[in-house]
Amino acid sequence: MPDLAAALAAGPVLLDGGLSTELEARGHDVSSSLWSARLLRDDPAAIVAAHAAFAAAGAQVATTASYQATVEGFAAAGVDAAAARRLIASSVALAREGQGEGQGEGWVAGSVGPYGAMLADGSEYTGGYVADVGVDRLREFHRPRMELLAEAGADVLACETVPAAAEAEALLLEAQALGVPIWLSLTTAVDDDGVARTRRGERAADVFAMAAGLDRVVAVGINCTAPQAVGPALAAAASAGKPVAVYPNSGETWDAAARRWAGAPGIDEAEVPGWVGAGARLVGGCCRVRPTDVAALAMMIR
């Protein structure tokens, strides 16, 4: 396999979809504060099977079950630090195993979810915590997991669902300090003037600009963004001069209080060629996007 940066230079690469969604659809309880990371401890074979389903659908990148997996989050669930580190590292091998079982070949992206994911209160969709948690603390929080995933053999780190400029800055600084390749993916919304903004309210283009000259960043983009909001955010990401990642959610919204999804799903696969034409090179789905959806995306980009 070429490295991911070389592959992106050659053309679009297909990402997987919502790992937690697939696990839940298969009957697993992902309602705890650990979400799918609970299964790293309790049922790793289930994670392998979910990865295999996405690989069989054509996904070339398997994103690890580490979005919600942090040493601090595991500690709150009664898992000691040494065991937590082993579980986080194991997510890479499980993803690689699932790719093989699904007859797929490609890359493993170590998922690095935002600080708000550890809080499990929906704050990754507001970024409100950055008012109290500064860049230095965010760097300290993200560093152990980034190190563990890189040391375990992840091809790239997916720093994803980032809701605020301060957290993007922290992740970029850590990537450069550690010397590991990443992609930076914001969760965004479009304001009344049609401008893509972080969930915290900053102009997305300004945040992407922070990554423009950094050699460790292989792509910038958006995830867990409604499909209808992709256009302005894609344009903002492309302005950084990097390959663009686009993996929206299904269009439904997460009700953190009720802990359920609301609204009607609606990714229109026919829009994918337009995304690719506008610079998208990593294309896939996020929450509520299943292997059948990924298979449809695969047909549109190949």
C-alpha positions as CSV (number, residue, x, y, z in Angstrom):
1,M,0.0,0.0,0.0
2,P,1.2,3.5,-0.7
3,D,1.1,5.9,2.1
4,L,-2.2,7.7,2.5
5,A,-0.9,11.1,1.3
6,A,0.3,9.5,-2.0
7,A,-3.1,7.8,-2.4
8,L,-4.9,11.1,-1.9
9,A,-2.8,12.7,-4.6
10,A,-3.9,10.0,-7.0
11,G,-7.6,10.2,-6.3
12,P,-10.5,9.8,-3.8
13,V,-10.2,7.3,-1.0
14,L,-13.4,5.8,0.6
15,L,-13.8,6.1,4.3
16,D,-16.1,3.9,6.5
17,G,-19.2,5.0,8.3
18,G,-20.5,5.2,11.8
19,L,-18.9,2.4,13.8
20,S,-21.1,3.0,16.9
21,T,-24.2,3.0,14.6
22,E,-23.2,-0.3,13.1
23,L,-22.6,-1.9,16.5
24,E,-25.9,-0.6,17.8
25,A,-27.7,-2.0,14.8
26,R,-26.1,-5.4,15.5
27,G,-27.7,-5.4,19.0
28,H,-24.9,-4.0,21.1
29,D,-25.5,-1.5,23.9
30,V,-23.5,1.7,23.2
31,S,-25.5,4.0,25.5
32,S,-22.9,4.3,28.2
33,S,-20.5,7.2,28.5
34,L,-17.9,5.0,26.7
35,W,-20.1,4.4,23.7
36,S,-18.4,1.8,21.4
37,A,-15.2,2.0,23.4
38,R,-16.9,-0.2,26.0
39,L,-16.7,-3.1,23.5
40,L,-12.9,-2.8,23.4
41,R,-13.1,-4.4,26.8
42,D,-16.3,-6.4,26.7
43,D,-16.6,-7.7,23.1
44,P,-13.7,-6.9,20.8
45,A,-15.0,-9.5,18.3
46,A,-18.0,-7.3,17.7
47,I,-15.8,-4.4,16.7
48,V,-13.9,-6.7,14.3
49,A,-17.2,-7.7,12.7
50,A,-18.3,-4.1,12.3
51,H,-15.1,-3.2,10.7
52,A,-15.4,-6.2,8.4
53,A,-18.8,-5.1,7.3
54,F,-17.5,-1.7,6.2
55,A,-14.5,-3.2,4.4
56,A,-16.8,-5.6,2.6
57,A,-18.8,-2.5,1.5
58,G,-15.7,-1.1,-0.1
59,A,-14.3,1.2,2.7
60,Q,-10.5,1.6,2.2
61,V,-10.0,3.3,5.6
62,A,-11.0,1.6,8.9
63,T,-11.5,4.2,11.7
64,T,-10.7,2.7,15.1
65,A,-13.1,2.4,18.0
66,S,-11.2,5.0,20.0
67,Y,-13.2,8.1,19.5
68,Q,-14.6,7.8,23.0
69,A,-11.6,5.9,24.4
70,T,-9.4,7.9,26.7
71,V,-7.5,7.0,29.9
72,E,-9.6,9.5,31.8
73,G,-12.9,8.2,30.4
74,F,-12.0,4.6,31.2
75,A,-10.9,5.6,34.7
76,A,-14.4,7.0,35.3
77,A,-15.7,3.5,34.3
78,G,-13.4,1.8,36.7
79,V,-10.7,0.8,34.3
80,D,-7.1,1.4,35.6
81,A,-4.7,3.4,33.5
82,A,-2.5,0.5,32.3
83,A,-5.6,-1.5,31.1
84,A,-7.0,1.6,29.5
85,R,-3.8,2.2,27.5
86,R,-3.8,-1.5,26.4
87,L,-7.5,-1.2,25.3
88,I,-6.8,2.0,23.3
89,A,-3.9,0.5,21.5
90,S,-5.9,-2.7,20.8
91,S,-8.3,-0.7,18.7
92,V,-5.7,-0.5,15.9
93,A,-5.2,-4.3,15.7
94,L,-9.0,-4.8,15.7
95,A,-9.5,-2.5,12.8
96,R,-6.7,-4.1,10.9
97,E,-8.2,-7.6,11.6
98,G,-11.7,-6.4,10.5
99,Q,-10.3,-5.1,7.2
100,G,-8.8,-8.6,6.5
101,E,-12.0,-10.4,7.4
102,G,-14.0,-8.1,5.1
103,Q,-11.6,-8.8,2.3
104,G,-10.5,-5.2,2.3
105,E,-7.1,-3.6,2.0
106,G,-6.3,-0.1,3.0
107,W,-5.4,2.1,5.9
108,V,-6.2,2.3,9.6
109,A,-7.1,5.7,11.0
110,G,-6.8,6.1,14.8
111,S,-9.8,8.0,15.9
112,V,-9.1,11.0,18.2
113,G,-12.4,12.4,19.4
114,P,-12.7,15.8,21.0
115,Y,-12.6,16.5,24.7
116,G,-16.4,16.8,24.7
117,A,-16.7,13.2,23.6
118,M,-15.1,12.1,26.9
119,L,-17.6,14.3,28.8
120,A,-20.4,12.3,27.0
121,D,-22.8,15.3,27.4
122,G,-23.1,16.4,23.7
123,S,-20.7,19.2,24.2
124,E,-18.6,18.2,21.1
125,Y,-21.5,19.8,19.2
126,T,-21.1,23.1,21.1
127,G,-17.4,23.4,22.0
128,G,-18.6,25.2,25.2
129,Y,-15.9,23.5,27.3
130,V,-13.1,25.5,25.7
131,A,-14.1,28.5,27.7
132,D,-12.7,26.6,30.8
133,V,-10.3,24.2,29.1
134,G,-7.5,26.0,27.3
135,V,-5.1,24.9,24.6
136,D,-2.4,23.6,27.1
137,R,-4.9,21.4,28.9
138,L,-6.3,20.1,25.6
139,R,-2.8,19.2,24.4
140,E,-2.2,17.3,27.7
141,F,-5.5,15.5,27.3
142,H,-5.0,14.4,23.7
143,R,-1.3,13.5,23.8
144,P,-1.5,10.0,25.5
145,R,-4.1,8.7,23.1
146,M,-2.3,10.1,20.0
147,E,0.9,8.5,21.2
148,L,-0.8,5.1,21.9
149,L,-2.5,5.0,18.5
150,A,0.6,6.0,16.6
151,E,2.8,3.4,18.4
152,A,0.2,0.7,17.8
153,G,0.6,1.2,14.1
154,A,-2.2,3.5,12.9
155,D,-1.4,4.9,9.5
156,V,-2.9,8.2,10.3
157,L,-4.8,9.9,13.2
158,A,-8.3,11.1,12.5
159,C,-8.6,14.1,14.7
160,E,-12.3,14.5,14.2
161,T,-15.6,16.1,15.3
162,V,-13.5,19.1,16.5
163,P,-15.9,21.9,17.5
164,A,-13.7,24.8,18.2
165,A,-10.5,26.6,17.1
166,A,-8.7,26.1,20.4
167,E,-9.1,22.4,20.2
168,A,-7.9,22.4,16.6
169,E,-4.9,24.3,17.6
170,A,-4.1,21.9,20.4
171,L,-4.4,18.9,18.0
172,L,-2.2,20.5,15.4
173,L,0.5,21.4,17.9
174,E,0.5,17.9,19.2
175,A,0.7,16.3,15.7
176,Q,3.7,18.5,14.9
177,A,5.4,17.7,18.2
178,L,4.8,14.0,17.9
179,G,5.6,13.9,14.2
180,V,2.6,11.8,13.3
181,P,0.3,12.2,10.3
182,I,-3.2,13.4,11.0
183,W,-6.3,14.7,9.3
184,L,-8.2,17.5,11.0
185,S,-11.9,17.3,10.7
186,L,-14.3,19.9,12.1
187,T,-18.0,19.6,12.9
188,T,-19.6,22.6,11.4
189,A,-22.8,24.5,10.7
190,V,-23.7,27.2,8.2
191,D,-24.8,30.6,9.5
192,D,-27.5,32.8,8.0
193,D,-25.0,34.4,5.6
194,G,-24.0,31.0,4.2
195,V,-20.6,31.0,6.0
196,A,-19.4,27.7,7.4
197,R,-18.5,28.0,11.1
198,T,-17.3,25.7,13.9
199,R,-19.9,24.7,16.5
200,R,-18.2,27.3,18.7
201,G,-18.9,30.0,16.1
202,E,-15.5,30.6,14.5
203,R,-15.1,30.9,10.8
204,A,-14.2,27.4,9.6
205,A,-11.9,28.8,6.9
206,D,-9.8,30.6,9.6
207,V,-9.4,27.3,11.5
208,F,-8.4,25.3,8.4
209,A,-5.9,28.0,7.6
210,M,-4.0,27.0,10.8
211,A,-3.2,23.7,9.1
212,A,-2.2,25.1,5.7
213,G,1.6,25.0,6.1
214,L,1.9,22.0,8.4
215,D,3.6,18.9,6.9
216,R,2.0,16.5,9.3
217,V,-1.5,17.3,8.1
218,V,-2.5,15.1,5.2
219,A,-6.0,16.5,4.9
220,V,-8.5,18.8,6.5
221,G,-12.3,18.6,6.3
222,I,-15.6,18.0,8.0
223,N,-17.5,15.3,9.7
224,C,-20.7,14.9,11.8
225,T,-22.0,17.8,9.7
226,A,-25.5,17.7,8.1
227,P,-25.3,16.7,4.4
228,Q,-27.0,19.9,3.3
229,A,-24.2,21.9,5.0
230,V,-21.4,20.2,3.2
231,G,-21.0,22.7,0.3
232,P,-19.9,25.8,2.3
233,A,-17.7,23.8,4.7
234,L,-16.0,21.9,1.8
235,A,-15.2,25.2,0.2
236,A,-13.8,26.5,3.4
237,A,-11.6,23.4,3.8
238,A,-10.4,23.5,0.3
239,S,-9.1,27.0,0.8
240,A,-6.3,25.6,3.0
241,G,-4.7,23.9,0.0
242,K,-4.9,20.4,1.4
243,P,-6.9,17.4,0.3
244,V,-10.3,17.6,1.8
245,A,-12.2,15.0,4.0
246,V,-15.9,14.9,3.8
247,Y,-17.9,12.5,5.9
248,P,-21.2,13.9,7.0
249,N,-23.7,12.3,9.3
250,S,-27.0,11.0,8.1
251,G,-28.7,14.4,8.6
252,E,-30.2,13.4,11.9
253,T,-29.4,15.4,15.1
254,W,-28.3,14.0,18.4
255,D,-30.5,14.8,21.4
256,A,-28.0,14.6,24.3
257,A,-30.6,14.9,27.0
258,A,-32.8,12.1,25.6
259,R,-29.8,10.2,24.2
260,R,-31.4,9.5,20.9
261,W,-31.2,10.7,17.3
262,A,-34.0,12.8,15.8
263,G,-35.0,13.9,12.3
264,A,-35.0,12.1,8.9
265,P,-31.8,10.7,7.3
266,G,-30.9,11.9,3.9
267,I,-27.4,11.6,2.3
268,D,-27.9,12.0,-1.4
269,E,-25.1,9.9,-3.0
270,A,-25.6,11.8,-6.3
271,E,-23.9,14.8,-4.7
272,V,-20.7,12.9,-4.2
273,P,-19.2,13.6,-7.6
274,G,-19.6,17.3,-6.9
275,W,-17.8,16.9,-3.6
276,V,-14.9,15.2,-5.4
277,G,-14.9,17.8,-8.1
278,A,-14.6,20.5,-5.3
279,G,-11.6,18.8,-3.7
280,A,-12.9,16.0,-1.5
281,R,-10.4,13.1,-1.4
282,L,-11.5,11.3,1.7
283,V,-15.2,10.5,1.4
284,G,-17.4,8.5,3.7
285,G,-19.9,8.9,6.5
286,C,-20.2,9.5,10.2
287,C,-23.0,8.9,12.6
288,R,-26.0,6.8,11.3
289,V,-24.2,5.9,8.1
290,R,-24.1,2.1,7.6
291,P,-22.3,-0.3,5.3
292,T,-25.1,-0.1,2.7
293,D,-24.6,3.6,2.5
294,V,-20.9,3.2,2.2
295,A,-21.4,0.8,-0.7
296,A,-23.5,3.4,-2.4
297,L,-20.8,6.0,-1.9
298,A,-18.3,3.6,-3.3
299,M,-20.2,3.3,-6.6
300,M,-20.3,7.1,-6.9
301,I,-16.6,7.7,-6.5
302,R,-15.3,4.8,-8.5
